[in-house]
Every structure is written in C-alpha cells, then in structure tokens.
C-alpha cells in the first residue's frame, strides 16, 4: 500500500497505478511500456521478495519464528513492478512460476535493449590493462 501511494504521487495523478495483474498480462504491459519509451524515456523494473501473510493491510512474519532465513518456503513469491513514471504495472510471481516468467522476461529484455547508448570512455595512456 505504501508503494502504491508513492507511485501515485510520482505519476502526477494521471494514468497509472494498477492493481496486480497476471504474469502474462504484466509481460504484455511491460512490452507496451518499452515500446512507448523506445526513443525517449526510461522504464524501471523492480523485484522484491514477499514473505509472511497479509492481515488487514499489514504484513506479519510467519509464526515459525523464522526471520527470513532460507529453507523451503512453499509460499515464496516475488513482487515485480514496472513503471515509466506515469504508468505502473505490478504482478506477483510464485516460486513454481518463476522459471517460465524469467524466460519470457529475458526474451522481452533482449528484444528491447538494442537501443542502448555505448558507455563513453576517455582515452587512457599506457594502453594495456593490467594491475601487476
């Protein structure tokens, strides 16, 4: 809820903050964001692991006393958000769906990262790399 409030402020009141959508719909919307911002603009994608259970809008720690240490978390999931500053789209990826989601996500990234500018490097004297 805090994130939705912050993205609502960033969006300037126009368009944008949507409730969580399915993984496939998220990937479709992400593709649209990349196409919209292809020539000018940016798209930010953030991923956050979600643990615990939701009660009345608050996330509480699991009752097993664990403080987030590894182990088999059968309800493990990640919250994935994409925004261009105006439109925000969110999905929740379950552990069992992560491999398929990542495969599709990487395909989209590869298709839309061909317009990156090369890093500007200054010429250094001495030529060869090395450190010793």
N, C-alpha and C positions, 0 to 999 in steps of 0.2 A: 504494500500500500504506500509506503514511503517513496519507493521508486516511481510509482505511477504519479504521485504528486509532483516529484521533481521533473519527470519527463513532461508532465502537463505544463509546468512553468516554462521549461525550455521550448516547448512547441509554440509558445506565444498565443495559445488559445485557439489556433486554427486547427484543422485536421487532426489528427493523430494519435492519441493514445488508445490502443485497442486492448480488449481482453485477450487472454491467452488463446491461441488458435492451435489447430492440429499441426503436426510436424510437416506434413505435405503442404498445407496452406502457408505455413511460415516460410518454407523454401520458395514457394511461388512469390510471396510478398517480398522476400529478400531479393529475388531476381528483379522484380519491378523496381525496388529501391536502387539497385546497382544501375539499371538502365536509365532511370530518371536522373541519376547523378553522374552519368558517364563522363560528360565533358567538363562539368564544373560542379564541385560539391564533394562531400565525404559521406561515407557510411560507416558507422561504428557498430561492431558486434561484440557483445559481452556475454560471458558464460559464468554462471555461479552455481555451485553445488548446493542443493537444498537438502537439509536434513531435518528431522523432527516432524512433529504433527502440528497442524494448524488448529487453533481453538480461538474462536471469537476474534479473528484477525491477528492473533499473535502466534509466533512460532515458539513451541516449547521443546525442550530437549527430550530425547527418548527416555523412558523410565528405566532402561537397563543401566543407567548411571554412566554410560559412555559419554565422553566429552568429545566425540568426533574422531576417535581413533579408527583406523582401517577396519578390517573384518568384513564379513559378508553382510552387506546392507541390502536386504531384499527389496526395500522401497527406495533405493538410491535413485536420484534423478537430478537433472541439471536444468536450470532456468536459462534460456538463451534469448537474448534481446537484440534487436537490430533497430537502429534509428539513423535518420539523416538530419535530426534536429527539428524536423517538422512532424514526421510520421514515425511512430514506434510500433513494432510488432513483436510479440512475445510467444514463446512456446515452452513446453515442459517436456524434456526428453527423458524417458525412463531408461534404466540400465539395459534392459533387453533390446531396446530400440536404438541404442547409441551407435552400433556399428553401421547399420543401414543409414542412419541420419548423417553420420560423419562422411560416409561415402558420397552421398548426394550433396552435402555441404561443400566438400572438397571440389567436386565437379563444378559447382557454381562459382567457387572462388577462382578456379583455374580459368574459367570462361570470362571472368570479369576483371582480372588483374593484368590484362595485357596493355593497359593504358598508363602504367606507372612510369614516372619520370626517373631517369637514371640518377643515382646519387652523384652530386658534384664533388669531385675530389681535386684538391690542389696538387700541383706537381711538387714532388719532394726530391731533393738532390740525393745522390748516392745510390739510387736505384735498387738494390736488391732486397729487400725484406729483412729477415734475419734478426736475431737478437743475441747471437752469441755463438 
